[in-house]
Amino acid sequence: MQYTFESGIAFASKLDAEDPLFKFRERFYLSPGSIYMDGNSLGLCSKDAEAYILEVIEAWKKEAINIWTANSGHYFLYQDHLGKLLAPMINAESQEVTVMANTTLNIHSGIATFYKPTRERYKILVDDLNFPTDIYAVCSQVKLKGLDPADAVKSVPSRDGRTIEEEDIIAAMTDDVALVFLPAVQYRSAQLLDMKRITAEAHKRGIIIGWDLCHSIGAVPHDFADIDPDFAVWCNYKYLSAGPGAIAGFYLNKKHFGKEPGLAGWHGNKKESQFQMEHKFDHALSAGGWQTGTQPLLSMAPLEGVLRIYLEAGIGAVRKKSLQQTAYLMYLIESRLVQYGFQIGNPREDQRRGGHISLEHDEAFRICQALRQRKVIPDFREPNVVRLAPVALYTSYEDVYNLVEILDQIMKNKEYEAFDDARGLVV
Ligand SMILES: Cc1ncc(COP(=O)(O)O)c(C=O)c1O
């Protein structure tokens, strides 16, 4: 889409005044005087999330063990309830969505379910730029089958170190590939892959395909009824603001409900017979059949709060604002910051980018420290990326303007030179 922006702060104020999502900002805990641009790492706490945690605590105080059965088993079935609230984010049926464990374990679960290597078809296709845990999980699944990742894990190389070409992914889908596992949005460059095309090409060749939605869920709506992937995983603590280490998401296409879960556990059993304590596992014919152990209610409750905000706002409106805000940020960067050696590392086209801007600079690490001292919270990714994520539900256009104003001052005065380049425990 073509956007038209103006340079001064009055224009940012005008955009805020016209913004239909501006009212949601007050539902989040924003630190006064600071600008939060790290919602793609850990989303801010909302009052709604807090209220749902307190509700669980009250129920625990009042009901003790009966917390599971009170209110017609509301908390025993809570994962189904959250699946129903999450499903609209990806236009899936509610039975196809559940919440469980963390993303890494859910990758294991998806691959353990679908990866049945044969002598001819035994490779898992990944990409060169994906997040390390995805690759670790894929390699360990390959090793569990007695195969060598050096042979059985095939990685599509990036041509430019930022993005992966769809053509290269498709060309790598050779006859020996059993499964493809890719990120919807690249964590560093924010590249959004053409999921529909890649999924269709995989299926044309009889290949199973799973997607990691960690950097898209809550920023980019997906239409899984149309894309029709086999499985997907994601974390709920980034744009979805469900809290540090919040329970993760899992999607399983309904055509696979009859498959045997690769990682089984008693909470995946059909609910009506779970407490008969049979040793024969009879899994639920839904994504819930992939549940394993007892669900962590305290890490699930905040997700309900934030999903209710998303349902009120609408994921379509969130994407519209996110695209406009990131386009505005790119406009300001190009008009004010390129003179200092900054480069925009994310794709420019709306349909090819997620919710953050990937700002590259040789001094990215020290610039991030200078930003933090000025109460701007960015995110650094090796080797040279400042990730900036305006989150539509709580970032204002004035925040975006002020961020660029502060960056301009930091660069003009070389404020970053006062900081050390040594990395900490969590960069
Ligand atoms: C693409 C991607 N996959 C997986 C993870 C890690 O997920 P978890 O720590 O919940 O297992 C992240 C975390 O940032 C991520 O960005």
The ligand as an SDF file (V2000), in Angstrom:
LIG
                    3D

 16 16  0  0  0  0  0  0  0  0999 V2000
   10.9200  -18.2850   16.0560 C   0  0  0  0  0  0  0  0  0  0  0  0
   10.9780  -18.7100   17.4850 C   0  0  0  0  0  0  0  0  0  0  0  0
   10.7760  -19.9990   17.7970 N   0  0  0  0  0  0  0  0  0  0  0  0
   10.8330  -20.4050   19.0830 C   0  0  0  0  0  0  0  0  0  0  0  0
   11.1080  -19.5230   20.1140 C   0  0  0  0  0  0  0  0  0  0  0  0
   11.2800  -19.9970   21.5290 C   0  0  0  0  0  0  0  0  0  0  0  0
   10.1500  -20.4500   22.0940 O   0  0  0  0  0  0  0  0  0  0  0  0
   10.0820  -21.0720   23.5700 P   0  0  0  0  0  0  0  0  0  0  0  0
   11.1680  -20.4620   24.3860 O   0  0  0  0  0  0  0  0  0  0  0  0
    8.7210  -20.6700   24.0290 O   0  0  0  0  0  0  0  0  0  0  0  0
   10.2280  -22.5350   23.4480 O   0  0  0  0  0  0  0  0  0  0  0  0
   11.2810  -18.1740   19.8240 C   0  0  0  0  0  0  0  0  0  0  0  0
   11.5420  -17.2140   20.9180 C   0  0  0  0  0  0  0  0  0  0  0  0
   11.8200  -16.0630   20.7450 O   0  0  0  0  0  0  0  0  0  0  0  0
   11.2290  -17.7690   18.4790 C   0  0  0  0  0  0  0  0  0  0  0  0
   11.4390  -16.4940   18.1660 O   0  0  0  0  0  0  0  0  0  0  0  0
  1  2  1  0
  2  3  1  0
  2 15  2  0
  3  4  2  0
  4  5  1  0
  5  6  1  0
  5 12  2  0
  6  7  1  0
  7  8  1  0
  8  9  2  0
  8 10  1  0
  8 11  1  0
 12 13  1  0
 12 15  1  0
 13 14  2  0
 15 16  1  0
M  END
$$$$
